[in-house]
Amino acid sequence: MSHPVAAGSVDVPADALRRWGAACLVALGMPHSDAQRLADGLVQTSLWGIDSHGIARLPHYLERLRRGSIKARPAISVTTTGPSTAQLAGDQGQGIVVAHRANAVAIELARASGIGAVGVSDSSHCGALALYTRPAAREGLVAIAFTHADRIAAPHGGWQPFFGTNPISVAFPRAGGEPVCLDMATTSIPWNRVMNARREGHALPEGVAVDAQGRPTTDADATRALTPLGGADYGHKGYGLALMIDLLCGPLHGNPFGPRIPGMFTELDAPRRLGAFFIVLDPVRFAGGPTLAATVAQMAVVLAAEPGSPLMPGDPELTHARQREVQGIPVEPGLAAQVRDWSRRLQVEAPL
């Protein structure tokens, strides 16, 4: 889902933001290859229209790198624990860098044994999960990814924050086109959208957030918790998913859960200790595998012929990417100020 853009935004070419992001990260000690991978991932996310997880997050990562709660050069280690399983220790590295490494291991295991399951410990915010499931699906594989976060979502029946937005992504290969990719939080919106709304003065949609007394609010500054996917009547569904994903990403890999995770925006000096879980399947090991990608493409055609012309999950993001590659990525006024500030501090040329 694309997010509203503030008046006064400036469209900046994607390549300019990639160069700027990488230069800032290198200035704070990150190896060039990791810096480029991180900058590319954030810009790609912005191209998809997912501004909550795109280049707007770079100033936050820069601040954590400056404070040392994210390591610029972590000693990432991988322990193979079985024919199809591995554990990756992130050593407090930047989450997108760590997650790409874990996803690559899962792909290798899936190629060798049909399935790869890789858990991540001691990492940080890993951005949009489609950054990992889409590349695996482009290689003809089926990919599933989970991650969790600190307490920003209320459990169903409560109003105090307990879980993160705890997203899930699943991607399938599609013959002759980009993968079909679901990437969704278990809340109606991600918390980063609240942060963007506070920075730019946006209102939030109805029915997605509550204030300190548990009352529904559209005021980003008054928001104290997001509500689970499904809303007041059916939020038990989003709540149940959030709980299970927290267990898959936290305790299963020796990481803390919900309220025991240091806050992303409130405890900037504390390492996050976040986990993630990547599962990759080789479809040729299953009966429908040889024709799976063609069937997915056929399903998309059949769906598009239905009343209302439904799209496959992830296709709107592809449309956004095509538009923004031409028009540029909108940089809102508050973000522009942060970009200029960090450019001055790091003596990097601003892309604006």
MARVEX-552592 format. One line per 3 residues: their letters; for each residue x, y, z of N, C-alpha, C. Coordinates in steps of 0.02 Angstrom, whole numbers, m for minus. Example, Ala and Ser with C-alpha at 12.3 -4.5 7.8 and 13.67 -1.06 7.14 Angstrom:
# MARVEX-552592
AS> 660,m284,390,615,m225,390,660,m165,390 ~ 642,m112,354,684,m53,357,645,2,394
END
This chain:
# MARVEX-552592
MSH> 42,m60,0,0,0,0,44,62,0 ~ 30,109,m47,68,171,m47,41,216,8 ~ 81,264,27,64,308,82,55,379,58
PVA> 14,420,93,4,489,72,69,529,75 ~ 75,575,28,136,615,23,119,687,39 ~ 160,719,80,146,787,103,154,838,46
AGS> 115,892,51,124,948,5,194,977,14 ~ 223,999,m40,290,1027,m36,345,975,m46 ~ 326,913,m61,376,861,m73,414,875,m138
VDV> 476,852,m139,518,859,m198,534,790,m225 ~ 525,780,m290,541,716,m321,616,712,m335 ~ 648,661,m308,721,653,m315,735,588,m353
PAD> 779,589,m402,794,527,m439,819,472,m394 ~ 798,411,m408,817,353,m367,893,346,m363 ~ 927,355,m419,1000,347,m419,1035,397,m374
ALR> 1008,458,m370,1038,509,m326,1031,489,m253 ~ 974,460,m235,964,437,m166,1007,376,m151 ~ 1016,333,m200,1060,275,m189,1131,298,m174
RWG> 1156,345,m215,1224,369,m205,1231,404,m138 ~ 1182,446,m122,1185,483,m59,1182,436,1 ~ 1137,388,0,1131,341,56,1194,302,66
AAC> 1222,275,13,1284,236,19,1341,279,46 ~ 1346,341,21,1401,385,44,1394,400,118 ~ 1334,411,142,1324,424,214,1345,364,255
LVA> 1325,305,234,1341,244,272,1416,230,272 ~ 1449,241,216,1522,232,214,1556,282,260 ~ 1529,343,263,1558,394,307,1554,374,380
LGM> 1507,330,397,1501,307,466,1533,238,476 ~ 1574,218,428,1615,159,438,1590,94,408 ~ 1535,95,373,1509,33,343,1549,16,280
PHS> 1565,m47,269,1598,m66,206,1555,m46,146 ~ 1589,m29,90,1552,m3,33,1500,m52,8 ~ 1516,m117,6,1468,m166,m20,1406,m169,23
DAQ> 1414,m168,89,1357,m168,134,1318,m102,129 ~ 1354,m47,124,1321,19,118,1278,22,55 ~ 1306,m3,0,1268,m1,m62,1207,m47,m59
RLA> 1215,m105,m29,1158,m151,m23,1103,m120,19 ~ 1121,m88,74,1071,m56,117,1037,2,81 ~ 1077,45,49,1047,102,13,1003,78,m44
DGL> 1025,27,m80,984,0,m135,918,m27,m109 ~ 920,m62,m51,859,m90,m23,809,m37,m2 ~ 834,17,29,790,71,51,759,107,m9
VQT> 800,120,m59,773,154,m118,724,109,m155 ~ 739,45,m160,692,m1,m193,625,m1,m156 ~ 627,1,m90,566,2,m51,526,66,m64
SLW> 561,122,m69,527,185,m87,499,182,m157 ~ 534,151,m203,508,144,m271,443,106,m271 ~ 438,55,m229,376,16,m223,319,57,m194
GID> 333,116,m168,281,157,m136,273,143,m62 ~ 318,102,m33,314,86,38,359,135,75 ~ 336,196,80,378,249,107,392,241,182
SHG> 350,201,216,362,189,287,428,153,299 ~ 451,113,250,511,73,258,566,91,208 ~ 556,147,173,603,165,121,659,210,144
IAR> 679,257,101,737,299,115,724,343,177 ~ 661,351,196,645,390,256,674,359,319 ~ 692,294,317,719,261,376,795,271,383
LPH> 827,295,330,900,301,333,924,347,389 ~ 894,406,400,918,447,456,918,410,524 ~ 868,368,534,865,329,596,924,280,600
YLE> 937,245,545,993,198,544,1059,235,555 ~ 1065,294,524,1127,333,532,1137,352,606 ~ 1083,372,639,1089,391,709,1110,332,752
RLR> 1082,273,739,1102,214,777,1174,193,762 ~ 1195,200,700,1265,186,684,1311,235,721 ~ 1292,298,723,1332,349,758,1337,333,832
RGS> 1283,309,862,1283,293,933,1314,225,949 ~ 1321,182,899,1350,116,910,1300,62,927 ~ 1235,77,927,1186,24,940,1173,m20,879
IKA> 1197,2,821,1205,m41,762,1279,m40,744 ~ 1308,m98,734,1379,m102,716,1387,m94,640 ~ 1434,m52,621,1447,m41,550,1481,m102,518
RPA> 1520,m138,558,1557,m196,532,1548,m256,580 ~ 1488,m285,580,1475,m341,625,1512,m404,604 ~ 1526,m447,653,1556,m512,639,1499,m563,633
ISV> 1465,m562,576,1409,m607,564,1434,m679,559 ~ 1401,m726,593,1422,m796,591,1362,m840,575 ~ 1375,m894,538,1323,m942,519,1342,m1010,546
TTT> 1295,m1042,580,1305,m1110,606,1255,m1156,572 ~ 1280,m1204,534,1236,m1254,503,1215,m1303,556 ~ 1149,m1312,565,1124,m1353,619,1091,m1417,594
GPS> 1088,m1428,529,1059,m1488,500,1061,m1483,425 ~ 1037,m1534,389,1039,m1533,315,1001,m1474,285 ~ 950,m1449,321,908,m1396,294,902,m1335,339
TAQ> 942,m1333,392,933,m1279,441,999,m1246,459 ~ 993,m1183,478,1052,m1145,500,1029,m1089,546 ~ 1077,m1067,587,1066,m1009,631,1118,m957,615
LAG> 1094,m895,606,1140,m840,591,1139,m791,649 ~ 1199,m776,675,1207,m727,729,1227,m660,698 ~ 1186,m609,708,1195,m546,673,1245,m499,704
DQG> 1267,m512,767,1316,m470,801,1297,m396,800 ~ 1232,m382,810,1208,m313,813,1220,m274,748 ~ 1221,m310,693,1229,m278,628,1165,m246,604
QGI> 1171,m208,549,1111,m177,520,1067,m232,491 ~ 1002,m228,505,957,m283,491,952,m303,418 ~ 954,m254,372,948,m271,301,1010,m308,278
VVA> 1068,m288,302,1130,m323,284,1128,m395,312 ~ 1108,m402,375,1105,m468,406,1054,m512,371 ~ 995,m485,356,941,m524,327,959,m549,257
HRA> 993,m508,217,1014,m531,151,1061,m592,157 ~ 1105,m590,206,1150,m646,217,1111,m709,237 ~ 1063,m702,282,1024,m759,304,981,m787,247
NAV> 953,m743,207,912,m765,151,953,m803,99 ~ 1014,m780,88,1059,m815,41,1074,m885,66 ~ 1084,m893,131,1097,m960,159,1035,m1004,150
AIE> 975,m976,162,914,m1015,153,906,m1038,81 ~ 924,m995,33,920,m1014,m37,969,m1071,m52 ~ 1029,m1066,m26,1079,m1119,m37,1054,m1186,m9
LAR> 1027,m1185,50,1001,m1246,81,943,m1275,41 ~ 899,m1232,16,842,m1255,m23,865,m1287,m88 ~ 915,m1258,m120,941,m1288,m181,970,m1357,m168
ASG> 1002,m1365,m110,1036,m1429,m94,987,m1482,m70 ~ 938,m1463,m28,898,m1514,4,823,m1506,m6 ~ 802,m1455,m42,731,m1444,m55,699,m1393,m10
IGA> 728,m1382,49,701,m1332,94,759,m1302,135 ~ 755,m1238,147,804,m1205,190,768,m1163,241 ~ 786,m1172,304,756,m1133,359,813,m1103,399
VGV> 815,m1037,401,870,m1001,434,842,m951,484 ~ 863,m958,546,844,m912,599,897,m859,609 ~ 876,m800,629,921,m744,641,916,m721,713
SDS> 973,m711,745,974,m683,812,1017,m620,814 ~ 1004,m577,864,1047,m519,879,1055,m473,819 ~ 999,m456,787,1000,m412,729,962,m348,745
SHC> 944,m310,693,906,m249,701,854,m245,646 ~ 820,m189,640,765,m181,593,786,m199,522 ~ 750,m246,491,772,m272,426,730,m246,368
GAL> 690,m193,379,655,m162,323,598,m205,296 ~ 580,m192,233,525,m228,201,546,m299,185 ~ 505,m348,204,523,m419,194,523,m438,120
ALY> 489,m401,78,491,m416,6,561,m409,m23 ~ 606,m374,12,676,m369,m11,709,m437,m14 ~ 681,m486,22,711,m553,26,669,m605,m10
TRP> 603,m600,m4,562,m651,m37,559,m643,m112 ~ 558,m581,m136,556,m570,m209,618,m598,m244 ~ 679,m584,m220,738,m612,m255,738,m688,m256
AAR> 718,m720,m201,716,m793,m200,666,m819,m252 ~ 608,m787,m256,558,m809,m305,581,m797,m376 ~ 621,m744,m387,648,m734,m455,693,m791,m476
EGL> 720,m827,m428,762,m885,m443,721,m949,m448 ~ 655,m942,m450,612,m1000,m458,592,m1035,m394 ~ 606,m1004,m337,593,m1034,m272,531,m1003,m241
VAI> 505,m1036,m190,451,m1009,m150,482,m985,m84 ~ 468,m923,m64,502,m894,m7,451,m868,44 ~ 467,m879,108,426,m855,163,473,m821,212
AFT> 454,m762,237,496,m726,284,453,m695,339 ~ 481,m693,399,448,m663,457,499,m620,494 ~ 474,m569,528,515,m534,577,469,m504,630
HAD> 499,m476,682,458,m449,737,489,m382,759 ~ 457,m351,808,480,m285,830,458,m273,902 ~ 477,m215,928,460,m198,997,387,m180,1004
RIA> 365,m165,1065,294,m157,1081,265,m93,1052 ~ 224,m101,1000,191,m45,968,119,m63,948 ~ 98,m125,957,31,m147,939,m3,m178,1000
APH> m66,m160,1010,m104,m187,1066,m130,m257,1049 ~ m130,m303,1096,m163,m367,1084,m238,m359,1081 ~ m273,m402,1046,m346,m399,1042,m375,m404,1112
GGW> m419,m358,1128,m449,m356,1195,m413,m309,1242 ~ m354,m284,1223,m317,m237,1264,m304,m173,1226 ~ m269,m126,1258,m252,m64,1224,m181,m40,1238
QPF> m146,m74,1283,m76,m57,1293,m33,m95,1242 ~ 17,m62,1213,58,m97,1164,95,m156,1193 ~ 101,m210,1155,134,m271,1177,177,m301,1121
FGT> 147,m310,1062,182,m340,1005,207,m287,957 ~ 252,m309,912,270,m267,855,219,m275,800 ~ 231,m244,743,187,m254,685,198,m322,653
NPI> 252,m356,670,265,m426,656,242,m450,588 ~ 276,m428,534,253,m442,467,271,m512,442 ~ 237,m530,388,250,m592,351,252,m576,277
SVA> 296,m610,241,298,m605,168,303,m674,138 ~ 266,m684,84,269,m747,46,273,m729,m28 ~ 319,m760,m65,325,m745,m136,330,m809,m176
FPR> 297,m809,m235,298,m865,m282,325,m841,m348 ~ 361,m884,m384,383,m865,m451,324,m861,m499 ~ 330,m816,m548,278,m809,m600,311,m809,m668
AGG> 291,m856,m710,320,m861,m777,309,m797,m816 ~ 362,m771,m847,357,m713,m890,347,m647,m854 ~ 357,m646,m788,346,m584,m752,377,m585,m683
EPV> 367,m531,m646,393,m526,m578,354,m573,m532 ~ 385,m595,m477,351,m639,m430,287,m609,m403 ~ 242,m653,m382,184,m633,m343,207,m630,m270
CLD> 196,m573,m237,226,m563,m171,177,m531,m123 ~ 161,m567,m70,125,m539,m14,176,m513,37 ~ 168,m452,60,211,m424,112,167,m380,156
MAT> 150,m404,215,100,m368,256,117,m372,330 ~ 99,m319,364,104,m319,437,43,m354,466 ~ 47,m372,530,m11,m400,564,m51,m346,599
TSI> m34,m283,587,m75,m225,603,m97,m194,537 ~ m146,m149,541,m171,m119,479,m120,m75,445 ~ m78,m42,485,m24,0,458,40,m14,497
PWN> 98,0,469,160,m7,507,172,53,552 ~ 210,43,606,224,98,652,264,154,618 ~ 306,135,570,345,186,535,300,236,500
RVM> 240,215,481,193,262,451,170,314,503 ~ 164,293,566,149,341,619,206,391,626 ~ 268,366,625,325,410,631,329,460,574
NAR> 316,436,513,315,481,456,259,534,463 ~ 201,512,489,145,559,497,161,611,550 ~ 196,592,603,217,641,653,266,692,624
REG> 312,667,583,362,711,554,331,761,506 ~ 281,738,467,253,780,413,186,811,431 ~ 156,794,489,92,823,508,32,791,475
HAL> 38,728,454,m18,692,424,m66,667,478 ~ m130,657,459,m176,618,501,m170,545,482 ~ m187,501,529,m189,429,516,m258,409,491
PEG> m264,352,458,m330,327,439,m372,311,500 ~ m437,307,491,m482,287,545,m471,213,562 ~ m477,198,627,m482,129,649,m418,89,651
VAV> m360,123,652,m297,86,652,m254,99,714 ~ m275,147,756,m233,167,812,m276,188,871 ~ m246,183,931,m280,206,992,m232,250,1032
DAQ> m263,292,1075,m223,336,1118,m208,301,1184 ~ m181,337,1232,m159,307,1295,m217,278,1336 ~ m278,301,1323,m336,275,1358,m373,221,1318
GRP> m344,201,1262,m376,149,1221,m430,175,1175 ~ m435,241,1166,m486,270,1123,m460,275,1052 ~ m501,260,1002,m479,267,932,m456,338,918
TTD> m402,345,879,m376,411,862,m347,411,792 ~ m351,469,759,m316,480,696,m257,527,704 ~ m244,548,766,m190,595,782,m126,555,794
ADA> m78,564,749,m15,526,755,21,541,821 ~ 19,604,843,53,622,905,20,591,966 ~ m46,580,963,m82,551,1020,m81,475,1018
TRA> m59,445,964,m60,372,957,m11,339,1005 ~ m35,291,1041,8,252,1086,12,179,1067 ~ m35,155,1025,m32,85,1003,m71,78,938
LTP> m48,34,896,m86,13,837,m133,m44,857 ~ m185,m53,818,m232,m107,830,m217,m166,783 ~ m232,m227,804,m217,m285,762,m258,m284,698
LGG> m232,m315,646,m268,m324,583,m334,m358,597 ~ m388,m329,572,m455,m356,584,m498,m309,625 ~ m467,m259,656,m506,m207,691,m538,m230,755
ADY> m585,m189,778,m616,m201,843,m652,m268,847 ~ m683,m289,792,m723,m350,794,m683,m413,777 ~ m634,m407,733,m598,m466,709,m523,m463,720
GHK> m503,m421,767,m431,m413,781,m398,m473,811 ~ m438,m524,832,m407,m585,857,m365,m619,803 ~ m380,m606,740,m342,m637,685,m272,m606,680
GYG> m268,m540,676,m203,m507,674,m164,m519,738 ~ m198,m519,794,m165,m532,859,m135,m601,861 ~ m172,m652,839,m146,m720,839,m86,m727,794
LAL> m89,m697,735,m31,m699,689,29,m664,721 ~ 19,m606,752,74,m570,782,108,m612,837 ~ 68,m645,878,96,m686,931,138,m743,903
MID> 112,m778,853,148,m835,825,212,m812,790 ~ 209,m756,756,269,m731,722,321,m709,774 ~ 299,m680,829,345,m661,882,382,m722,908
LLC> 345,m777,918,377,m839,942,426,m866,890 ~ 408,m862,826,451,m888,773,516,m847,766 ~ 512,m783,781,570,m739,771,608,m724,836
GPL> 573,m727,892,604,m711,956,629,m772,993 ~ 587,m803,1035,610,m858,1077,641,m917,1039 ~ 615,m932,978,644,m988,940,718,m978,925
HGN> 740,m916,921,809,m901,904,847,m866,961 ~ 820,m871,1021,855,m843,1078,850,m768,1085 ~ 802,m737,1050,790,m665,1054,733,m650,1102
PFG> 728,m590,1128,671,m572,1171,607,m564,1130 ~ 551,m560,1165,486,m551,1132,457,m483,1152 ~ 410,m459,1110,370,m399,1122,398,m347,1167
PRI> 371,m340,1228,390,m285,1272,462,m290,1298 ~ 496,m346,1287,564,m353,1311,616,m333,1258 ~ 592,m313,1200,637,m290,1147,649,m215,1155
PGM> 711,m192,1155,723,m120,1160,688,m82,1104 ~ 660,m24,1121,619,14,1074,660,42,1015 ~ 631,38,956,665,62,896,679,137,900
FTE> 630,176,922,637,248,922,646,277,992 ~ 641,236,1043,643,261,1112,707,244,1150 ~ 744,193,1127,805,172,1161,861,168,1110
LDA> 882,226,1086,928,229,1029,998,203,1045 ~ 1016,200,1108,1082,176,1126,1084,100,1139 ~ 1026,68,1139,1022,m3,1155,1016,m45,1091
PRR> 1058,m97,1083,1049,m142,1026,979,m173,1026 ~ 951,m184,967,881,m206,963,871,m279,983 ~ 920,m323,968,914,m395,981,853,m425,946
LGA> 844,m407,883,788,m431,844,805,m496,808 ~ 752,m535,793,760,m596,755,720,m593,690 ~ 732,m642,649,694,m652,587,698,m726,571
FFI> 655,m747,524,653,m818,506,639,m822,431 ~ 683,m857,395,677,m864,322,668,m938,304 ~ 617,m952,266,603,m1020,243,598,m1017,167
VLD> 638,m1057,133,638,m1059,60,626,m1131,37 ~ 581,m1140,m11,565,m1205,m38,584,m1209,m111 ~ 609,m1267,m132,621,m1279,m203,560,m1315,m231
PVR> 520,m1282,m272,456,m1313,m293,464,m1376,m334 ~ 522,m1387,m366,529,m1448,m407,528,m1511,m364 ~ 533,m1504,m298,529,m1562,m253,457,m1583,m240
FAG> 408,m1546,m268,338,m1560,m257,302,m1572,m323 ~ 243,m1602,m320,210,m1627,m380,196,m1571,m431 ~ 177,m1513,m407,161,m1459,m453,219,m1414,m471
GPT> 278,m1431,m445,335,m1387,m453,353,m1369,m525 ~ 357,m1418,m571,378,m1401,m639,333,m1351,m674 ~ 270,m1348,m655,224,m1301,m689,201,m1244,m643
LAA> 231,m1239,m584,207,m1192,m535,208,m1120,m560 ~ 265,m1097,m587,270,m1028,m609,221,m1013,m665 ~ 209,m1060,m710,160,m1050,m764,90,m1047,m736
TVA> 76,m1088,m686,9,m1087,m655,m4,m1021,m619 ~ 48,m995,m585,41,m930,m552,25,m876,m603 ~ 59,m877,m661,45,m829,m713,m26,m836,m740
QMA> m49,m899,m747,m117,m911,m769,m168,m886,m718 ~ m154,m897,m654,m199,m874,m602,m207,m798,m606 ~ m152,m763,m619,m155,m690,m623,m201,m668,m680
VVL> m197,m703,m737,m240,m686,m794,m313,m701,m778 ~ m326,m758,m747,m395,m776,m730,m424,m726,m680 ~ m385,m707,m630,m408,m659,m581,m423,m591,m613
AAE> m379,m570,m658,m388,m505,m690,m452,m502,m732 ~ m477,m560,m754,m538,m563,m794,m601,m563,m751 ~ m593,m569,m684,m650,m568,m639,m676,m496,m632
PGS> m740,m490,m611,m767,m422,m600,m723,m382,m553 ~ m709,m320,m572,m665,m278,m532,m592,m284,m550 ~ m574,m332,m592,m505,m344,m614,m455,m347,m556
PLM> m464,m394,m509,m419,m398,m452,m346,m409,m473 ~ m301,m377,m437,m230,m385,m449,m201,m438,m403 ~ m145,m466,m421,m109,m512,m378,m73,m472,m324
PGD> m62,m501,m265,m25,m466,m212,44,m444,m238 ~ 61,m382,m222,126,m356,m242,127,m321,m309 ~ 74,m330,m350,74,m297,m415,67,m221,m411
PEL> 27,m194,m365,26,m120,m360,94,m90,m347 ~ 136,m124,m308,204,m99,m295,245,m96,m359 ~ 234,m144,m404,270,m143,m468,250,m83,m510
THA> 185,m65,m508,162,m6,m544,193,57,m515 ~ 195,62,m448,226,119,m416,300,125,m437 ~ 334,68,m439,406,69,m455,417,96,m526
RQR> 376,75,m573,383,100,m641,372,175,m644 ~ 323,200,m607,309,271,m607,365,311,m574 ~ 388,287,m517,438,325,m480,507,321,m511
EVQ> 521,268,m549,585,266,m585,589,324,m634 ~ 532,344,m661,530,400,m709,523,467,m673 ~ 477,471,m625,460,534,m594,506,553,m536
GIP> 538,503,m506,578,514,m446,539,494,m384 ~ 574,492,m328,545,472,m264,527,536,m226 ~ 465,543,m202,447,603,m165,481,606,m97
VEP> 517,660,m85,549,673,m21,510,729,13 ~ 478,712,69,435,760,103,477,812,141 ~ 446,869,157,486,924,187,524,905,250
GLA> 492,867,295,527,847,356,585,802,343 ~ 576,756,296,631,711,277,686,751,242 ~ 667,798,200,717,839,165,762,875,214
AQV> 732,899,268,773,933,320,822,884,351 ~ 801,823,364,845,772,392,901,755,342 ~ 884,750,279,934,735,227,987,790,226
RDW> 966,852,227,1015,907,226,1058,908,289 ~ 1026,894,346,1063,893,409,1117,839,409 ~ 1098,779,389,1148,725,388,1202,737,335
SRR> 1183,768,281,1233,783,229,1285,831,256 ~ 1263,882,294,1311,929,325,1354,893,377 ~ 1324,853,419,1360,820,473,1413,772,446
LQV> 1397,738,391,1443,687,365,1484,713,306 ~ 1473,776,287,1510,807,231,1500,767,166 ~ 1436,752,156,1416,715,95,1370,761,55
EAP> 1377,760,m11,1336,803,m53,1263,781,m48 ~ 1219,828,m33,1147,814,m28,1118,801,m97 ~ 1068,755,m101,1038,740,m167,983,789,m185
L> 969,840,m143,913,885,m155,937,949,m190
END
